Structure formats: structure tokens, C-alpha cells
């Protein structure tokens, strides 16, 4: 049986570490030995708390996957723990505490259409091994002002055996979204990574933020769902999208992201099947992929890298992810690989006048001659 990490500290220590992480911390050459040791202890506590969500995260993922198969829904599942940088940002910018954060462990279900989203959610509400925590966040029927659309539901882990009681109550967030919604969300993150702007949280060039808001409305329009607040009607927003694209060359930049993100030469296909992969995106747009047979090994490596990010200022973005098959990496985590093909194809259609209502849902042509390494193409 796979061994999963347990919390090695008290909940009082977790809350205290969260309070410290929410505040500025001194790093660099001027830090004293005592301050450095104190910082390491804080990150160790936070990492232990995060790691204790791994088993609940996997249980939720398997349960959702079971519902998808029972309903015969097409789609994919993936999961990953929240990055430490994201944990710190959320602690700084919200009233949540580390011990009550809902999305330290996250799962994602990508399905083809709105009907599939509704079916999956209804099935899980009817019968699911874990308790739904608090209210759901329906960002499909009530999209965020920036255009983000997805349905979020938080589960509290219910142990099924005595040896898993230590994980009781851990909260895992599930995001259920359509293929179009996923292409939008990952395009926002891909542009943000490439241009070093936090577009995901509303920080960056206004033209890009507006473009994504308008594109979200177009995708909502074709899915017959409510559009974000603050956008004009279809004809006017298409004209505005074309104006923005002309002004900033969005389609060209999106093509550059796809072509300049490099990852084909640094991946070594594991000799044995792996489910866990550590992705690192550098400022040179280079992505490294490191496979792990167990989540424990991956978590230890992630912790060491994040210490360097937080304490030494190493400029990389790192994420530990789980996918069923290695070839799903690029599909499920498109932002790290610059895979914006579906999004840019639809934007091009709008800007050339070829599309009004119907948008392409064809499988992304991401397996080009330079794209994904041959070891990932099965």
C-alpha cells in the first residue's frame, strides 16, 4: 500500500506558521543564522500540513473519476497540491488561514460541454464518499468579472478505515470545467508566465485583461451560459476583440508562446510507469519535467525547490502534478507548455471574421514536429 505523509506538527503550530507566512519575511544576504533557521521551520510546518492532504486529494480524485466512468462521460482528471507561492499570496490577500484553506489540495475534471458538467455535479451531490463543505462556487452561472468560469466544489475527507482517520476533515477543492473554459483559463496563465505578469489575479496590461474578459464572454455565449459583467453584446465585443488584437498583436504573441516554450530535449522517459511529475518553468521559457514513482519523493523535491524559491529568490515556477498517463501532461497543464492552440485558433477565427457563434472544439494539434517529446507520444 502506498504510504502517504501525515502531519508532523500540532494544529497550533500550523496556525502560527500560517500567520507568519502571511507577513513579509526577511531573506537574502542580510538574514541572520537564527532568522534562516526560523524560516526553514515555518516552511517545514507548512509543507507538512500541505503533504497531509495528499491522501485525501487522491481519494477525491478517484471518486470523481469513478462517477465520470459510471456516467460514461468523456474527459480527463488531474490533481496537484497548491504551490507555496500561491499559499502565501492567498494568506496575504484574503482572510483565510492556513488551517482553513479550502484548496491546498486540488483536483480538476475537464469535460467536453456544459451538459457533462451538470451531469457530473448532480451525480456527486446525490452520492459521494466525502462531505460537501459549505457552499459551492458556481463561476459558470455567475462568472467572475475577469471572465473566469468553472464550478468549484469543496469536499471534506471522510476516512474509510482506522489507519486513515488522521486525515479526517482535510478539504480538497474540485474544479469542473468544459474544454473551452479550460482553454481560456490556461491561456491566461500561459500569457502570464510568458510575459511575467500575474494576469490570473488581475495584475498586468489592461489590453490583455480586457481581451480575456471578452473571449470568456464569447465562450459563454456559445455555451449558452451567462457572460461576465461589464462586457458589450456579441457584435460589439467581436469588434473590440479585433481592435485589441490589431493594437497588441495578440495572436502573434500567442503563437510565440507556443513556439518559444521549450521542453522537448530535457525529458527522460521513466523506465517504469509514473503518475507524478514535477514541472519547472523558468524565466527563459524552458520547462523541465521530472517523473516520480511516488508522491512522497516528488513532494520532498518540491519542498527543496520551493525553499530555494522563497529563501533565495530562484526565479522559477514549480508544480507537482498527478496525471493518469504521461501524454496527458500537456493537455491538463497547458499553461506550463505554452499550449494555447485551441484558444488562439478561436481568437484567429474571430479576428478574421470566420466565426460568429460556433467555436472549434477539435483536439489540439499539439503533437507537431517540435512540440512534445517523442517519449510522450504513444
C-alpha positions as a Markdown table, in Angstrom:
| # | Residue | x | y | z |
|---|---|---|---|---|
| 1 | Unk | 0.0 | 0.0 | 0.0 |
| 2 | Unk | 1.2 | 3.5 | -0.9 |
| 3 | Unk | 2.5 | 5.4 | 2.1 |
| 4 | Unk | 1.2 | 9.0 | 2.5 |
| 5 | Unk | 2.7 | 11.7 | 4.7 |
| 6 | Unk | 0.9 | 12.7 | 7.9 |
| 7 | Unk | 1.0 | 16.0 | 9.7 |
| 8 | Unk | 4.1 | 16.0 | 11.9 |
| 9 | Unk | 3.2 | 19.1 | 13.9 |
| 10 | Unk | 0.3 | 20.3 | 16.1 |
| 11 | Unk | -2.6 | 22.3 | 14.6 |
| 12 | Unk | -1.5 | 25.2 | 16.8 |
| 13 | Unk | 1.9 | 25.2 | 15.1 |
| 14 | Unk | 0.1 | 25.1 | 11.7 |
| 15 | Unk | -1.9 | 28.2 | 12.5 |
| 16 | Unk | 1.1 | 30.0 | 13.8 |
| 17 | Unk | 3.1 | 29.1 | 10.7 |
| 18 | Unk | 0.2 | 30.5 | 8.5 |
| 19 | Unk | 0.3 | 33.8 | 10.4 |
| 20 | Unk | 4.0 | 34.1 | 9.8 |
| 21 | Unk | 3.7 | 33.2 | 6.1 |
| 22 | Unk | 1.1 | 35.9 | 5.6 |
| 23 | Unk | 3.6 | 38.5 | 6.7 |
| 24 | Unk | 6.7 | 39.7 | 4.9 |
| 25 | Unk | 9.8 | 37.6 | 5.7 |
| 26 | Unk | 13.4 | 38.7 | 5.5 |
| 27 | Unk | 15.5 | 36.9 | 3.0 |
| 28 | Unk | 18.9 | 37.4 | 1.3 |
| 29 | Unk | 22.4 | 38.1 | 2.5 |
| 30 | Unk | 21.4 | 40.2 | 5.5 |
| 31 | Unk | 19.4 | 37.4 | 7.1 |
| 32 | Unk | 20.9 | 36.1 | 10.3 |
| 33 | Unk | 21.5 | 32.4 | 11.0 |
| 34 | Unk | 18.7 | 32.4 | 13.6 |
| 35 | Unk | 16.3 | 34.0 | 11.1 |
| 36 | Unk | 17.2 | 31.5 | 8.5 |
| 37 | Unk | 16.6 | 28.5 | 10.8 |
| 38 | Unk | 13.3 | 30.1 | 11.9 |
| 39 | Unk | 12.2 | 30.5 | 8.3 |
| 40 | Unk | 13.1 | 26.9 | 7.5 |
| 41 | Unk | 11.0 | 25.7 | 10.4 |
| 42 | Unk | 8.0 | 27.8 | 9.2 |
| 43 | Unk | 8.2 | 26.3 | 5.7 |
| 44 | Unk | 8.6 | 22.8 | 7.1 |
| 45 | Unk | 5.4 | 23.1 | 9.1 |
| 46 | Unk | 3.5 | 24.5 | 6.1 |
| 47 | Unk | 4.9 | 21.7 | 3.9 |
| 48 | Unk | 3.9 | 19.0 | 6.4 |
| 49 | Unk | 0.4 | 20.4 | 6.5 |
| 50 | Unk | 0.2 | 20.5 | 2.7 |
| 51 | Unk | 1.6 | 17.0 | 2.4 |
| 52 | Unk | -1.1 | 15.7 | 4.8 |
| 53 | Unk | -3.6 | 16.5 | 2.0 |
| 54 | Unk | -2.1 | 14.1 | -0.5 |
| 55 | Unk | -4.1 | 11.0 | 0.5 |
| 56 | Unk | -7.5 | 12.9 | 0.7 |
| 57 | Unk | -6.7 | 14.5 | -2.7 |
| 58 | Unk | -6.1 | 11.2 | -4.3 |
| 59 | Unk | -9.3 | 9.7 | -2.7 |
| 60 | Unk | -11.4 | 12.6 | -4.0 |
| 61 | Unk | -9.8 | 12.2 | -7.5 |
| 62 | Unk | -10.5 | 8.5 | -7.7 |
| 63 | Unk | -14.1 | 9.1 | -6.5 |
| 64 | Unk | -14.8 | 11.7 | -9.2 |
| 65 | Unk | -13.2 | 9.5 | -11.8 |
| 66 | Unk | -15.5 | 6.7 | -10.7 |
| 67 | Unk | -18.5 | 8.9 | -11.3 |
| 68 | Unk | -17.3 | 10.0 | -14.7 |
| 69 | Unk | -16.8 | 6.4 | -15.8 |
| 70 | Unk | -20.3 | 5.4 | -14.4 |
| 71 | Unk | -21.9 | 8.2 | -16.4 |
| 72 | Unk | -19.7 | 7.4 | -19.4 |
| 73 | Unk | -18.5 | 10.9 | -19.6 |
| 74 | Unk | -15.6 | 11.7 | -21.8 |
| 75 | Unk | -13.0 | 13.8 | -20.1 |
| 76 | Unk | -9.8 | 13.9 | -18.0 |
| 77 | Unk | -8.8 | 14.2 | -14.4 |
| 78 | Unk | -5.7 | 15.7 | -12.8 |
| 79 | Unk | -4.6 | 16.8 | -9.4 |
| 80 | Unk | -1.9 | 18.8 | -7.6 |
| 81 | Unk | -1.1 | 20.4 | -4.3 |
| 82 | Unk | -1.2 | 24.2 | -4.1 |
| 83 | Unk | 2.1 | 25.9 | -4.7 |
| 84 | Unk | 3.7 | 27.6 | -1.7 |
| 85 | Unk | 3.9 | 30.9 | -3.5 |
| 86 | Unk | 0.1 | 30.7 | -4.1 |
| 87 | Unk | -0.5 | 29.7 | -0.5 |
| 88 | Unk | 1.4 | 32.8 | 0.7 |
| 89 | Unk | -0.3 | 35.1 | -1.7 |
| 90 | Unk | -3.8 | 33.9 | -0.6 |
| 91 | Unk | -2.8 | 34.3 | 3.1 |
| 92 | Unk | -1.7 | 37.9 | 2.4 |
| 93 | Unk | -4.7 | 38.9 | 0.3 |
| 94 | Unk | -7.6 | 37.2 | 2.0 |
| 95 | Unk | -9.0 | 36.5 | 5.5 |
| 96 | Unk | -8.4 | 32.7 | 5.2 |
| 97 | Unk | -6.0 | 31.0 | 7.5 |
| 98 | Unk | -3.6 | 28.2 | 6.6 |
| 99 | Unk | -5.5 | 25.6 | 8.6 |
| 100 | Unk | -8.9 | 26.5 | 7.0 |
| 101 | Unk | -7.8 | 27.0 | 3.4 |
| 102 | Unk | -10.0 | 25.0 | 1.0 |
| 103 | Unk | -7.7 | 24.4 | -1.9 |
| 104 | Unk | -4.4 | 23.2 | -0.5 |
| 105 | Unk | -5.2 | 20.0 | -2.4 |
| 106 | Unk | -6.9 | 20.4 | -5.7 |
| 107 | Unk | -8.5 | 18.2 | -8.4 |
| 108 | Unk | -9.7 | 19.1 | -11.8 |
| 109 | Unk | -12.2 | 17.5 | -14.1 |
| 110 | Unk | -12.2 | 18.6 | -17.8 |
| 111 | Unk | -15.3 | 17.5 | -19.7 |
| 112 | Unk | -16.4 | 18.4 | -23.3 |
| 113 | Unk | -19.5 | 20.5 | -22.6 |
| 114 | Unk | -21.9 | 22.1 | -20.1 |
| 115 | Unk | -24.3 | 19.1 | -20.1 |
| 116 | Unk | -21.4 | 16.9 | -18.9 |
| 117 | Unk | -20.6 | 19.4 | -16.2 |
| 118 | Unk | -24.2 | 19.4 | -14.9 |
| 119 | Unk | -24.4 | 15.6 | -15.0 |
| 120 | Unk | -21.2 | 15.1 | -13.1 |
| 121 | Unk | -22.1 | 17.6 | -10.4 |
| 122 | Unk | -25.6 | 16.1 | -10.0 |
| 123 | Unk | -24.2 | 12.6 | -9.6 |
| 124 | Unk | -21.7 | 13.7 | -7.0 |
| 125 | Unk | -24.3 | 15.6 | -5.0 |
| 126 | Unk | -26.5 | 12.5 | -5.0 |
| 127 | Unk | -23.9 | 10.1 | -3.7 |
| 128 | Unk | -20.3 | 10.7 | -2.8 |
| 129 | Unk | -18.0 | 9.2 | -0.1 |
| 130 | Unk | -16.8 | 12.7 | 1.1 |
| 131 | Unk | -18.9 | 15.5 | 2.6 |
| 132 | Unk | -19.5 | 18.7 | 0.6 |
| 133 | Unk | -18.1 | 21.5 | 2.7 |
| 134 | Unk | -20.0 | 24.8 | 2.9 |
| 135 | Unk | -21.5 | 26.3 | -0.3 |
| 136 | Unk | -20.4 | 25.6 | -3.8 |
| 137 | Unk | -18.8 | 28.3 | -6.0 |
| 138 | Unk | -20.6 | 28.3 | -9.4 |
| 139 | Unk | -18.4 | 30.5 | -11.6 |
| 140 | Unk | -20.2 | 29.2 | -14.7 |
| 141 | Unk | -23.6 | 30.6 | -14.0 |
| 142 | Unk | -22.0 | 33.5 | -12.1 |
| 143 | Unk | -18.7 | 34.1 | -13.8 |
| 144 | Unk | -16.1 | 36.3 | -12.2 |
| 145 | Unk | -15.8 | 39.8 | -13.5 |
| 146 | Unk | -12.4 | 39.0 | -15.2 |
| 147 | Unk | -14.1 | 36.1 | -17.1 |
| 148 | Unk | -13.0 | 33.1 | -15.1 |
| 149 | Unk | -15.6 | 30.3 | -15.5 |
| 150 | Unk | -15.5 | 27.0 | -13.7 |
| 151 | Unk | -17.5 | 25.2 | -11.0 |
| 152 | Unk | -15.8 | 24.8 | -7.7 |
| 153 | Unk | -16.9 | 22.3 | -5.0 |
| 154 | Unk | -15.0 | 21.6 | -1.8 |
| 155 | Unk | -15.1 | 18.2 | -0.1 |
| 156 | Unk | -14.1 | 17.3 | 3.4 |
| 157 | Unk | -12.3 | 13.9 | 3.6 |
| 158 | Unk | -14.2 | 11.1 | 5.4 |
| 159 | Unk | -11.9 | 8.2 | 6.4 |
| 160 | Unk | -12.9 | 4.8 | 5.4 |
| 161 | Unk | -10.5 | 2.9 | 7.6 |
| 162 | Unk | -8.9 | 3.4 | 11.0 |
| 163 | Unk | -5.5 | 3.9 | 9.5 |
| 164 | Unk | -6.7 | 7.0 | 7.6 |
| 165 | Unk | -8.5 | 8.7 | 10.5 |
| 166 | Unk | -5.6 | 11.1 | 10.8 |
| 167 | Unk | -6.7 | 12.8 | 7.6 |
| 168 | Unk | -10.3 | 13.4 | 8.5 |
| 169 | Unk | -11.6 | 16.8 | 7.6 |
| 170 | Unk | -8.9 | 17.7 | 5.1 |
| 171 | Unk | -10.5 | 20.0 | 2.5 |
| 172 | Unk | -10.0 | 19.3 | -1.2 |
| 173 | Unk | -11.2 | 21.6 | -3.9 |
| 174 | Unk | -12.6 | 20.1 | -7.2 |
| 175 | Unk | -12.9 | 22.3 | -10.3 |
| 176 | Unk | -15.2 | 21.1 | -13.0 |
| 177 | Unk | -15.0 | 22.9 | -16.3 |
| 178 | Unk | -15.5 | 22.5 | -20.0 |
| 179 | Unk | -12.8 | 22.2 | -22.7 |
| 180 | Unk | -13.5 | 25.8 | -23.8 |
| 181 | Unk | -13.3 | 27.1 | -20.2 |
| 182 | Unk | -10.1 | 25.2 | -19.7 |
| 183 | Unk | -8.5 | 26.6 | -22.8 |
| 184 | Unk | -9.4 | 30.1 | -21.6 |
| 185 | Unk | -8.0 | 29.6 | -18.0 |
| 186 | Unk | -4.8 | 28.0 | -19.2 |
| 187 | Unk | -4.3 | 30.7 | -21.9 |
| 188 | Unk | -4.5 | 33.4 | -19.1 |
| 189 | Unk | -1.8 | 31.6 | -17.1 |
| 190 | Unk | 0.4 | 30.8 | -20.1 |
| 191 | Unk | 0.4 | 34.5 | -21.2 |
| 192 | Unk | 1.1 | 35.5 | -17.6 |
| 193 | Unk | 4.0 | 33.1 | -17.2 |
| 194 | Unk | 5.5 | 34.1 | -20.6 |
| 195 | Unk | 5.2 | 37.9 | -20.0 |
| 196 | Unk | 5.9 | 37.7 | -16.3 |
| 197 | Unk | 2.6 | 39.3 | -15.3 |
| 198 | Unk | 0.1 | 38.0 | -12.8 |
| 199 | Unk | -2.9 | 38.2 | -15.2 |
| 200 | Unk | -4.7 | 35.4 | -13.3 |
| 201 | Unk | -5.1 | 37.8 | -10.4 |
| 202 | Unk | -5.9 | 40.9 | -12.4 |
| 203 | Unk | -2.4 | 42.4 | -12.5 |
| 204 | Unk | -0.9 | 43.2 | -15.9 |
| 205 | Unk | -1.6 | 45.0 | -19.1 |
| 206 | Unk | -5.2 | 46.2 | -19.4 |
| 207 | Unk | -5.5 | 45.2 | -23.1 |
| 208 | Unk | -4.7 | 41.6 | -22.2 |
| 209 | Unk | -7.1 | 41.6 | -19.3 |
| 210 | Unk | -9.8 | 43.0 | -21.5 |
| 211 | Unk | -9.1 | 40.5 | -24.3 |
| 212 | Unk | -9.6 | 37.6 | -21.9 |
| 213 | Unk | -12.7 | 39.1 | -20.5 |
| 214 | Unk | -14.2 | 39.4 | -23.9 |
| 215 | Unk | -13.1 | 36.0 | -25.0 |
| 216 | Unk | -14.7 | 34.5 | -21.9 |
| 217 | Unk | -18.0 | 36.1 | -22.9 |
| 218 | Unk | -17.7 | 34.7 | -26.4 |
| 219 | Unk | -17.2 | 31.2 | -25.0 |
| 220 | Unk | -20.1 | 31.6 | -22.5 |
| 221 | Unk | -22.2 | 32.8 | -25.5 |
| 222 | Unk | -21.7 | 29.7 | -27.5 |
| 223 | Unk | -22.2 | 27.5 | -24.3 |
| 224 | Unk | -25.5 | 29.4 | -23.7 |
| 225 | Unk | -24.3 | 30.5 | -20.3 |
| 226 | Unk | -24.3 | 33.9 | -18.6 |
| 227 | Unk | -21.5 | 36.2 | -19.7 |
| 228 | Unk | -19.2 | 38.1 | -17.3 |
| 229 | Unk | -20.4 | 41.5 | -16.0 |
| 230 | Unk | -19.2 | 44.6 | -17.9 |
| 231 | Unk | -19.0 | 43.3 | -21.5 |
| 232 | Unk | -20.9 | 44.5 | -24.5 |
| 233 | Unk | -23.2 | 42.5 | -26.7 |
| 234 | Unk | -21.8 | 39.9 | -29.2 |
| 235 | Unk | -21.3 | 42.2 | -32.2 |
| 236 | Unk | -19.7 | 45.0 | -30.2 |
| 237 | Unk | -17.4 | 42.7 | -28.3 |
| 238 | Unk | -16.2 | 41.0 | -31.5 |
| 239 | Unk | -15.3 | 44.4 | -32.9 |
| 240 | Unk | -13.5 | 45.3 | -29.7 |
| 241 | Unk | -11.6 | 42.0 | -29.8 |
| 242 | Unk | -10.5 | 42.7 | -33.3 |
| 243 | Unk | -9.3 | 46.2 | -32.3 |
| 244 | Unk | -7.4 | 44.9 | -29.3 |
| 245 | Unk | -5.7 | 42.2 | -31.5 |
| 246 | Unk | -4.7 | 44.8 | -34.1 |
| 247 | Unk | -3.3 | 47.0 | -31.3 |
| 248 | Unk | -1.2 | 44.5 | -29.4 |
| 249 | Unk | -0.8 | 41.6 | -31.9 |
| 250 | Unk | -2.3 | 39.1 | -29.5 |
| 251 | Unk | -2.5 | 36.2 | -32.0 |
| 252 | Unk | 1.2 | 36.6 | -32.9 |
| 253 | Unk | 2.2 | 36.7 | -29.2 |
| 254 | Unk | 0.2 | 33.6 | -28.5 |
| 255 | Unk | 1.9 | 31.8 | -31.4 |
| 256 | Unk | 5.2 | 32.9 | -30.0 |
| 257 | Unk | 4.3 | 31.4 | -26.6 |
| 258 | Unk | 3.5 | 28.1 | -28.3 |
| 259 | Unk | 6.7 | 28.1 | -30.4 |
| 260 | Unk | 9.2 | 29.5 | -27.8 |
| 261 | Unk | 8.3 | 27.4 | -24.9 |
| 262 | Unk | 10.9 | 24.6 | -24.9 |
| 263 | Unk | 10.7 | 21.2 | -23.2 |
| 264 | Unk | 11.4 | 18.5 | -25.8 |
| 265 | Unk | 15.1 | 18.0 | -25.1 |
| 266 | Unk | 15.2 | 17.7 | -21.3 |
| 267 | Unk | 12.7 | 14.9 | -20.6 |
| 268 | Unk | 13.9 | 11.4 | -19.9 |
| 269 | Unk | 11.1 | 8.8 | -20.2 |
| 270 | Unk | 11.0 | 6.8 | -17.0 |
| 271 | Unk | 11.7 | 3.1 | -17.3 |
| 272 | Unk | 8.7 | 2.3 | -15.0 |
| 273 | Unk | 5.2 | 3.8 | -15.1 |
| 274 | Unk | 5.0 | 7.1 | -13.2 |
| 275 | Unk | 2.0 | 9.2 | -12.2 |
| 276 | Unk | 3.7 | 12.1 | -10.6 |
| 277 | Unk | 5.7 | 14.8 | -12.4 |
| 278 | Unk | 7.5 | 17.9 | -11.2 |
| 279 | Unk | 7.2 | 20.7 | -13.7 |
| 280 | Unk | 9.5 | 23.7 | -13.5 |
| 281 | Unk | 9.0 | 26.8 | -15.7 |
| 282 | Unk | 12.0 | 29.1 | -15.9 |
| 283 | Unk | 12.2 | 32.8 | -17.0 |
| 284 | Unk | 13.9 | 31.5 | -20.2 |
| 285 | Unk | 10.6 | 29.8 | -21.1 |
| 286 | Unk | 12.3 | 26.4 | -20.6 |
| 287 | Unk | 10.3 | 23.6 | -18.9 |
| 288 | Unk | 11.8 | 20.7 | -17.1 |
| 289 | Unk | 9.9 | 17.6 | -16.4 |
| 290 | Unk | 11.0 | 15.2 | -13.6 |
| 291 | Unk | 9.0 | 12.0 | -13.1 |
| 292 | Unk | 8.4 | 10.3 | -9.7 |
| 293 | Unk | 7.0 | 6.9 | -8.9 |
| 294 | Unk | 5.7 | 8.0 | -5.5 |
| 295 | Unk | 4.2 | 11.3 | -4.4 |
| 296 | Unk | 6.4 | 11.2 | -1.3 |
| 297 | Unk | 9.6 | 11.5 | -3.4 |
| 298 | Unk | 8.0 | 14.2 | -5.6 |
| 299 | Unk | 6.9 | 16.2 | -2.5 |
| 300 | Unk | 10.4 | 16.1 | -1.0 |
| 301 | Unk | 11.9 | 17.5 | -4.2 |
| 302 | Unk | 9.2 | 20.2 | -4.5 |
| 303 | Unk | 9.8 | 21.3 | -0.9 |
| 304 | Unk | 13.5 | 21.7 | -1.6 |
| 305 | Unk | 12.9 | 23.7 | -4.8 |
| 306 | Unk | 10.3 | 25.9 | -3.1 |
| 307 | Unk | 12.7 | 26.7 | -0.2 |
| 308 | Unk | 15.2 | 28.0 | -2.9 |
| 309 | Unk | 12.3 | 30.0 | -4.5 |
| 310 | Unk | 11.2 | 31.5 | -1.2 |
| 311 | Unk | 14.5 | 31.9 | 0.6 |
| 312 | Unk | 17.0 | 32.5 | -2.2 |
| 313 | Unk | 14.8 | 34.1 | -4.8 |
| 314 | Unk | 15.2 | 31.5 | -7.5 |
| 315 | Unk | 13.1 | 32.6 | -10.4 |
| 316 | Unk | 11.1 | 29.5 | -11.4 |
| 317 | Unk | 7.6 | 28.3 | -11.1 |
| 318 | Unk | 7.3 | 24.8 | -9.9 |
| 319 | Unk | 4.3 | 22.4 | -9.6 |
| 320 | Unk | 3.9 | 18.8 | -8.6 |
| 321 | Unk | 1.1 | 17.2 | -10.6 |
| 322 | Unk | -0.5 | 13.8 | -11.0 |
| 323 | Unk | -1.9 | 12.5 | -14.3 |
| 324 | Unk | -3.1 | 9.1 | -15.3 |
| 325 | Unk | -0.8 | 8.9 | -18.4 |
| 326 | Unk | 2.3 | 10.9 | -19.2 |
| 327 | Unk | 0.9 | 12.1 | -22.5 |
| 328 | Unk | -1.9 | 13.9 | -20.5 |
| 329 | Unk | 0.7 | 16.3 | -19.1 |
| 330 | Unk | 0.5 | 18.8 | -21.9 |
| 331 | Unk | -3.3 | 18.6 | -22.2 |
| 332 | Unk | -4.0 | 19.1 | -18.5 |
| 333 | Unk | -1.3 | 21.6 | -17.7 |
| 334 | Unk | -1.3 | 23.6 | -20.9 |
| 335 | Unk | -0.1 | 26.8 | -19.3 |
| 336 | Unk | 3.4 | 25.3 | -18.5 |
| 337 | Unk | 3.9 | 24.1 | -22.0 |
| 338 | Unk | 2.6 | 27.1 | -23.9 |
| 339 | Unk | -0.1 | 25.1 | -25.4 |
| 340 | Unk | -2.6 | 27.8 | -26.3 |
| 341 | Unk | -3.6 | 26.2 | -29.7 |
| 342 | Unk | -7.4 | 25.9 | -29.1 |
| 343 | Unk | -7.6 | 29.4 | -27.6 |
| 344 | Unk | -5.6 | 31.1 | -30.4 |
| 345 | Unk | -7.4 | 29.2 | -33.1 |
| 346 | Unk | -10.7 | 30.6 | -31.9 |
| 347 | Unk | -9.3 | 34.1 | -31.5 |
| 348 | Unk | -8.0 | 34.0 | -35.0 |
| 349 | Unk | -11.4 | 32.9 | -36.3 |
| 350 | Unk | -13.0 | 35.9 | -34.6 |
| 351 | Unk | -10.4 | 38.3 | -35.9 |
| 352 | Unk | -10.6 | 37.1 | -39.5 |
| 353 | Unk | -14.4 | 37.1 | -39.5 |
| 354 | Unk | -14.7 | 33.3 | -39.9 |
| 355 | Unk | -16.6 | 32.6 | -36.7 |
| 356 | Unk | -19.6 | 34.2 | -35.1 |
| 357 | Unk | -21.2 | 31.6 | -32.8 |
| 358 | Unk | -19.5 | 28.2 | -33.4 |
| 359 | Unk | -16.1 | 27.7 | -31.9 |
| 360 | Unk | -13.7 | 24.9 | -32.5 |
| 361 | Unk | -13.6 | 22.1 | -30.0 |
| 362 | Unk | -11.3 | 19.9 | -32.1 |
| 363 | Unk | -8.5 | 18.1 | -30.3 |
| 364 | Unk | -5.5 | 20.5 | -30.1 |
| 365 | Unk | -2.8 | 19.8 | -32.7 |
| 366 | Unk | -0.1 | 19.9 | -30.1 |
| 367 | Unk | 2.0 | 17.0 | -31.3 |
| 368 | Unk | 3.9 | 18.8 | -34.0 |
| 369 | Unk | 7.5 | 18.1 | -35.1 |
| 370 | Unk | 9.0 | 20.2 | -32.4 |
| 371 | Unk | 6.2 | 20.1 | -29.7 |
| 372 | Unk | 6.0 | 17.3 | -27.3 |
| 373 | Unk | 8.9 | 14.9 | -27.0 |
| 374 | Unk | 8.7 | 11.6 | -28.8 |
| 375 | Unk | 8.8 | 9.8 | -25.4 |
| 376 | Unk | 5.4 | 11.4 | -24.6 |
| 377 | Unk | 3.8 | 10.4 | -27.9 |
| 378 | Unk | 2.2 | 7.0 | -27.7 |
